[in-house]
Amino acid sequence: MELVVKALAGAVMVVIIQLLSWTKQPYLAGLAPLFPTFGLISHYIVGSQRTVADLKEAILFGMLGLVPYLVYLATLYYLVDRCALLTSLLVATLCWIVVATILIVAWGKI
């Protein structure tokens, strides 16, 4: 049942993003994915099953996890009027993967 609730939360977010993209303020569709839907789920699970120190570590790593997303957005912003949309999305996603991998490897060494 817990997995169904999580899947439903994701589906609801997709519908909200789609609806927002049709409004007079389509930029709001860019804000919707930043609602901490999955952060809430993650922090609840870690916070209820692990120590406070583990939860704080997950929160700190989540804050640093904003860096790959910022790189993704900056790359997409730069490329979207220079390349096809799918190419821009692919390159931005690859940049996200590279920066996220660097973050994970660096975190493991700290």
Secondary structure by P-SEA (a helix, b strand, c coil): caaaaaaaaaaaaaaaaaaaaacccccccccccccaaaaaaaaaaaaacccaaaaaaaaaaaaacaaaaaaaaaaaaaccccccaaaaaaaaaaaaaaaaaaaaaaaaac
